[in-house]
Amino acid sequence: MAHAKRRAALQDKFGLTADECAAIIVYTMENPYPVYQLLNAWMNSDRRDPAVKQHVGPFAALLIRALMKLPKVTCEAGRAIKVNGIPH
């Protein structure tokens, strides 16, 4: 239910399509797996296999198109990361 409310808010406020909203929500989710880690790793690597590009490319294009519709802001932001061997 939380994702449906978030999607509706994005659509209403920024004029995003349902697919664009879903791309942003999926990219920012942690569970069941962090899509942002997989996508960022692929975009930062030299690997451009046609099979990977065929599957990842359309999602990346949809995500970028959605993000371009959002207002540009300047602010401090952070994200916690897990580091093996360091107690939390």
Sequence and secondary structure as in RCSB ss.txt:
>XXXX:A:sequence
MAHAKRRAALQDKFGLTADECAAIIVYTMENPYPVYQLLNAWMNSDRRDPAVKQHVGPFAALLIRALMKLPKVTC
EAGRAIKVNGIPH
>XXXX:A:secstr
 HHHHHHHHHHHHH   HHHHHHHHHHH  SS  HHHHHHHHHTSS   HHHHHHHHHHHHHHHHHHHHS     
        TT   
